Amino acid sequence: MNDILVSTGNALVEHCRNTTEDQALKTLYHPDVVSVEPMTPPGKESAEVHGLEALHKKHYEWNENFETHSSGLTGPYFHGDDRFGIIFEIDATHKASGQHFKATEFALYTIDADGKIIREEFFFNPAMM
């Protein structure tokens, strides 16, 4: 485990806790980042988005479509020199349908040699939704 990995992981956790994810996208993510959801979202062609602009759009769409009542996280958990994970818990409502849900999700982040997040992958347990 290296200092760059620890710094990036801790910085992302702090941004998530402080709801400054936009700042995290600007400072911690590589321009060619790949983000992978556990399944293809409705109306989308792929479970993956490529590039920082697409990731900004993904965050914007979440905020437009969901009301978050509460959220929490644990981590980061480190693995080797280039990966860390975070466990997220969320309580939210889909605005259009009114469907309320609570979910737990694990996210695995991979960084490059400069400490920029180059890949994020999300995992969920349907039994916990």
C-alpha angles and dihedrals in degrees: 000000000000135000093247091057092049092047094051093045094048092045092052091049091051092049090050092048092048094043090239095129091138089061089048090054090052097046109026106035129083115234090240095049119154119213119195124194120200091249138007109278117235111276094017128108097217143021087230132076121193127210137017094274091056090048090052088052091050091054091046092051091050091052092047094049104036136052109212113212097180140343139185141176144198127208157350098229113189130217123183120316100309113034139067135167136214129194113219127196120193138181110196146148126224102234099213098048100027089230109157120205144168119211141178118208134179118215124198117200127195121198132199125231090278093054096253117141106248098171137021124186126188126209128187140182110226090205088065095056 
